[in-house]
Amino acid sequence: MSRRRTLRTPKDLLDAGLIASAGAVAPVARAYAVALTPAVVELIDPADPADPIARQYVPSAEELATAPEELADPIGDAAYSPVKGLVHRYPDRVLLTPLLVCPVYCRFCFRRARVGDGAATMAEAEIDAALAYVAERPSVREVILTGGDPLMLPPKRLGALLGRIAAIPHVELLRIHSRVPVSDPERVTPALARVLGGQEKPVWLAVHVNHPRELSALAAAGLERLARAGVPLLSQTVLLKGVNDTPEVLEDLMRALVRHRVRPYYLHHPDLAPGTSHFRPSVAEGRALMRALRGRLSGIAQPTYVLDIPGGAGKVPVGPDYVDEAAGEVRDPAGRRHRYRAQ
């Protein structure tokens, strides 16, 4: 079997040595999309049953167990979607989902019930309606392309879409959320870098990366290409049991990101997507990890730990508190208490 082919079926995974039984995974594959690129497969150690890369991408029977608190639309996209493909949850920014396909499908994805649907790619008339909505609302300052993965669009088509958005006078900033630089880095071509770095208005790229091993040599080359093209780079990381829920792994990841000119942005608490309870630590565990990072990393490498409130109320920071005003004390990164009274 060619190593250059994306793995999409239980048989593909079995032939690659990534699962023990195709039959056990078949019901999961029928419920949720499966795809592992050659770049991702090369990062996996098939001999390690706890491999953190495999855990993110290889389907398991655990995904068929839905906890009572889990929701089909955990962050309320549908309730805040005035036109197809657009979500308007915050006054100053909107999400635009031009397509719902990805190079890979993460097993913890909060849109896991929707991604993988090629028919959900927005038609030109639907793009027109979404951009007309933005044009009619001067309060919208930022348009965020997400999905699916916007970098799956051909560079020429992506550039045309970015140009149309940038032409709306009150839009000041464009942002793209993507897994492509780490999951399919060969797509980060010089042509793509020119498109992202050559717009009249700034295009920021938020790269989704969860483990330091995902920053392969190919990924590093793509990130450097983007940075040299003038694209500001941020990271988004999901806190996942068995993947990055130790101070050591998170420290290694954040240090690697800043070495590659990527500013750590968000550490997401996992959303309440169906079949993902085996990935979710407690918020208390996440806060403890953030306290550990505060003592290990400089401010430039510190992400903000956030929780997206179910139903669409928005993201809130849930990091640890250090000041106890009632007691007149403040804690240092090691947990020691110090007297402090603000005037």
C-alpha distance (Angstrom), angle and dihedral (degrees) to the residues before:
residue distance angle dihedral
M1 . . .
S2 3.81 . .
R3 3.77 115.0 .
R4 3.79 88.9 -148.2
R5 3.79 94.6 68.2
T6 3.80 122.4 94.4
L7 3.81 110.8 -116.8
R8 3.81 110.3 -125.1
T9 3.79 109.7 156.0
P10 3.81 136.8 55.6
K11 3.82 88.0 -111.4
D12 3.80 90.1 55.1
L13 3.79 89.9 52.3
L14 3.80 92.4 46.5
D15 3.81 92.5 49.3
A16 3.82 89.5 50.5
G17 3.80 90.9 52.7
L18 3.80 93.2 -116.5
I19 3.81 97.8 121.0
A20 3.81 134.0 31.3
S21 3.79 97.6 -141.3
A22 3.80 131.7 24.9
G23 3.79 90.8 -161.0
A24 3.80 93.3 60.7
V25 3.81 91.9 53.0
A26 3.82 98.6 40.5
P27 3.85 95.8 86.4
V28 3.81 90.1 51.1
A29 3.79 91.7 49.8
R30 3.81 89.8 51.9
A31 3.81 90.9 53.1
Y32 3.81 100.8 40.7
A33 3.80 133.9 26.2
V34 3.81 119.0 -99.9
A35 3.80 127.4 -156.7
L36 3.80 132.8 148.3
T37 3.79 117.8 179.7
P38 3.81 121.6 -143.0
A39 3.82 88.6 -108.6
V40 3.81 90.8 58.1
V41 3.82 94.2 43.1
E42 3.79 89.6 54.7
L43 3.82 90.0 57.9
I44 3.82 94.3 54.8
D45 3.79 123.9 94.1
P46 3.84 103.0 -148.9
A47 3.82 90.2 -165.4
D48 3.82 91.6 61.7
P49 3.82 111.4 79.6
A50 3.81 89.3 -166.3
D51 3.81 96.5 47.3
P52 3.84 106.3 154.2
I53 3.80 94.2 -146.4
A54 3.80 93.6 50.4
R55 3.79 90.2 48.2
Q56 3.80 90.4 60.4
Y57 3.81 97.3 49.7
V58 3.81 112.6 18.2
P59 3.83 112.1 87.6
S60 3.79 120.0 -122.9
A61 3.80 135.9 -171.7
E62 3.82 89.1 -111.1
E63 3.80 87.9 78.0
L64 3.79 91.3 71.0
A65 3.83 92.3 64.3
T66 3.80 108.9 89.4
A67 3.81 115.9 -164.1
P68 3.83 119.0 -139.4
E69 3.81 92.9 -111.6
E70 3.81 95.0 51.5
L71 3.79 120.5 108.0
A72 3.80 135.2 -156.9
D73 3.83 89.0 -134.9
P74 3.82 101.4 28.5
I75 3.82 98.8 175.6
G76 3.81 98.4 36.5
D77 3.80 101.8 -109.6
A78 3.81 93.3 154.8
A79 3.79 95.1 52.5
Y80 3.83 91.3 55.1
S81 3.81 99.7 41.7
P82 3.83 108.7 106.9
V83 3.83 93.0 172.3
K84 3.78 131.9 16.4
G85 3.78 114.4 -74.3
L86 3.81 96.1 10.7
V87 3.81 129.7 99.3
H88 3.81 119.3 -168.5
R89 3.79 107.4 -172.5
Y90 3.82 101.1 139.8
P91 3.83 124.9 47.7
D92 3.82 96.7 -123.5
R93 3.82 102.5 40.0
V94 3.78 143.8 38.6
L95 3.79 136.2 -160.9
L96 3.79 118.6 -128.9
T97 3.82 118.9 -164.3
P98 3.81 105.8 -167.1
L99 3.80 91.0 173.3
L100 3.80 139.0 6.4
V101 3.79 100.4 -146.8
C102 3.81 124.4 104.6
P103 3.80 135.3 -171.5
V104 3.83 87.7 -121.3
Y105 3.79 133.8 14.1
C106 3.79 116.7 -131.3
R107 3.78 113.7 -143.5
F108 3.83 92.0 -136.5
C109 3.83 97.7 48.0
F110 3.80 114.9 143.5
R111 3.83 89.3 -144.3
R112 3.80 92.7 45.8
A113 3.80 93.8 126.1
R114 3.83 90.6 57.5
V115 3.80 108.6 32.9
G116 3.77 118.8 94.6
D117 3.79 94.0 45.9
G118 3.79 105.6 126.5
A119 3.81 90.1 -175.5
A120 3.81 89.2 64.3
T121 3.81 92.1 70.9
M122 3.79 106.5 123.4
A123 3.79 116.6 -106.5
E124 3.81 119.6 -134.3
A125 3.81 91.5 -102.7
E126 3.81 89.7 53.4
I127 3.80 91.4 49.4
D128 3.81 88.0 50.0
A129 3.81 91.2 52.9
A130 3.81 92.8 48.0
L131 3.80 93.6 49.4
A132 3.79 91.0 45.5
Y133 3.80 87.9 55.6
V134 3.83 90.0 53.1
A135 3.80 92.7 45.2
E136 3.80 90.9 54.8
R137 3.83 93.3 54.6
P138 3.83 114.8 66.6
S139 3.81 90.3 -174.8
V140 3.81 90.0 72.5
R141 3.82 106.8 94.4
E142 3.82 100.4 161.5
V143 3.81 134.9 43.3
I144 3.80 117.3 -162.0
L145 3.80 118.8 -159.9
T146 3.78 111.6 -150.1
G147 3.76 135.9 138.9
G148 2.99 129.4 108.5
D149 3.75 95.5 -17.6
P150 3.81 118.7 -48.1
L151 3.82 92.0 -157.7
M152 3.80 87.8 68.6
L153 3.80 86.0 76.4
P154 3.81 114.9 95.4
P155 3.84 109.1 -99.1
K156 3.80 93.3 -115.2
R157 3.80 92.7 52.9
L158 3.81 92.4 43.1
G159 3.80 90.4 50.3
A160 3.78 91.4 51.2
L161 3.80 91.0 51.4
L162 3.80 92.8 47.6
G163 3.80 89.7 49.0
R164 3.79 91.8 53.2
I165 3.79 91.7 50.0
A166 3.81 92.8 46.2
A167 3.81 89.4 52.4
I168 3.82 90.4 66.7
P169 3.82 100.6 98.4
H170 3.80 99.7 -140.8
V171 3.84 95.0 47.2
E172 3.81 105.4 99.3
L173 3.78 102.3 171.7
L174 3.79 139.9 30.7
R175 3.78 123.7 -159.1
I176 3.80 132.8 -172.1
H177 3.80 126.2 -160.1
S178 3.80 112.3 -154.8
R179 3.80 145.1 164.3
V180 3.83 91.8 -170.0
P181 3.85 98.8 96.2
V182 3.82 90.8 62.8
S183 3.81 103.5 25.3
D184 3.81 100.3 41.0
P185 3.82 105.5 10.2
E186 3.81 94.2 166.0
R187 3.82 86.4 75.4
V188 3.81 89.5 65.7
T189 3.78 92.9 88.5
P190 3.81 128.4 164.2
A191 3.82 86.9 -104.1
L192 3.81 91.4 56.6
A193 3.82 91.8 46.5
R194 3.81 89.9 52.0
V195 3.80 91.4 50.8
L196 3.81 93.7 50.5
G197 3.79 95.4 41.5
G198 3.78 96.9 40.9
Q199 3.80 102.5 62.5
E200 3.80 121.8 117.2
K201 3.80 90.1 -124.3
P202 3.81 124.9 46.0
V203 3.79 118.0 -86.2
W204 3.80 114.0 -158.5
L205 3.80 119.5 -163.1
A206 3.81 120.8 -149.7
V207 3.80 108.4 -161.3
H208 3.81 117.4 -154.1
V209 3.82 108.2 -139.0
N210 3.80 127.5 153.7
H211 3.80 107.9 174.8
P212 3.83 133.3 36.9
R213 3.81 91.7 -124.9
E214 3.81 88.8 65.5
L215 3.80 87.8 69.2
S216 3.78 92.7 81.4
A217 3.80 125.1 168.8
L218 3.81 89.5 -94.7
A219 3.79 91.6 49.2
A220 3.80 91.1 48.2
A221 3.80 90.9 51.9
G222 3.79 91.3 51.2
L223 3.79 93.0 48.7
E224 3.80 90.6 49.7
R225 3.80 89.7 50.3
L226 3.80 90.4 53.0
A227 3.80 93.9 45.3
R228 3.81 92.0 50.0
A229 3.80 88.9 50.8
G230 3.82 88.2 59.1
V231 3.81 98.5 -104.7
P232 3.85 111.8 148.1
L233 3.81 108.1 -132.2
L234 3.80 128.6 -148.4
S235 3.80 131.0 172.1
Q236 3.76 134.1 -133.6
T237 3.79 119.6 -163.4
V238 3.80 129.9 -177.7
L239 3.80 115.5 -144.5
L240 3.81 104.0 -125.5
K241 3.78 132.9 -179.6
G242 3.76 111.0 -117.7
V243 3.79 92.7 13.2
N244 3.79 111.7 63.1
D245 3.82 107.7 -15.3
T246 3.81 96.2 123.7
P247 3.80 129.0 83.0
E248 3.80 90.4 -124.6
V249 3.81 95.5 56.7
L250 3.80 93.8 43.4
E251 3.80 91.2 47.7
D252 3.81 91.3 50.5
L253 3.79 90.8 48.1
M254 3.79 96.3 48.9
R255 3.81 92.4 45.9
A256 3.79 90.5 49.9
L257 3.80 91.4 49.6
V258 3.79 94.9 54.1
R259 3.82 89.9 46.1
H260 3.80 86.4 58.6
R261 3.83 92.9 48.4
V262 3.80 93.6 -104.4
R263 3.81 116.4 135.0
P264 3.83 112.0 -141.9
Y265 3.80 106.2 -120.5
Y266 3.81 116.9 165.4
L267 3.79 134.1 13.3
H268 3.79 101.2 -164.7
H269 3.77 124.4 -151.0
P270 3.83 102.9 -134.5
D271 3.80 115.0 -93.5
L272 3.79 122.3 -121.0
A273 3.80 94.8 -100.5
P274 3.83 116.7 157.9
G275 3.78 114.8 -88.3
T276 3.80 96.8 11.9
S277 3.81 104.0 103.0
H278 3.82 90.8 108.6
F279 3.82 88.1 65.8
R280 3.82 98.8 49.7
P281 3.79 122.5 96.4
S282 3.78 118.5 -169.5
V283 3.79 120.7 -89.4
A284 3.82 87.3 -117.0
E285 3.81 89.4 58.1
G286 3.79 90.2 49.1
R287 3.79 91.6 50.6
A288 3.79 90.9 50.6
L289 3.80 89.4 53.2
M290 3.80 90.9 50.8
R291 3.81 90.3 51.4
A292 3.80 88.6 52.8
L293 3.80 91.8 50.0
R294 3.79 92.1 50.1
G295 3.80 89.1 62.7
R296 3.81 94.4 44.2
L297 3.82 106.9 41.1
S298 3.77 137.7 50.6
G299 3.78 119.1 -114.5
I300 3.79 93.5 -99.5
A301 3.82 89.6 63.5
Q302 3.82 96.9 46.6
P303 3.83 116.9 108.0
T304 3.80 121.5 -157.4
Y305 3.81 111.6 -110.9
V306 3.81 106.7 -134.7
L307 3.78 140.6 177.5
D308 3.80 121.8 -154.6
I309 3.80 105.1 -138.9
P310 3.83 110.7 -126.9
G311 3.77 115.5 -108.0
G312 3.79 97.9 33.5
A313 3.81 104.5 -70.6
G314 3.82 89.8 132.5
K315 3.79 140.6 -117.2
V316 3.78 122.4 -47.5
P317 3.81 129.7 -174.9
V318 3.80 112.2 -112.0
G319 3.78 99.8 179.6
P320 3.81 122.6 136.6
D321 3.80 122.4 -74.2
Y322 3.78 118.5 -127.6
V323 3.81 103.5 -177.9
D324 3.81 123.1 75.9
E325 3.79 101.9 -170.7
A326 3.80 94.3 -179.8
A327 3.79 91.7 56.5
G328 3.80 93.7 37.3
E329 3.79 91.1 -124.9
V330 3.78 140.3 123.6
R331 3.81 127.0 -161.6
D332 3.79 123.4 -136.8
P333 3.83 122.3 -140.8
A334 3.81 90.6 -87.8
G335 3.81 91.2 56.3
R336 3.82 96.6 -108.1
R337 3.79 115.2 143.8
H338 3.81 123.5 -127.2
R339 3.77 131.5 -173.5
Y340 3.81 112.5 -106.8
R341 3.78 129.8 160.3
A342 3.78 118.3 -179.7
Q343 3.79 117.7 -146.7
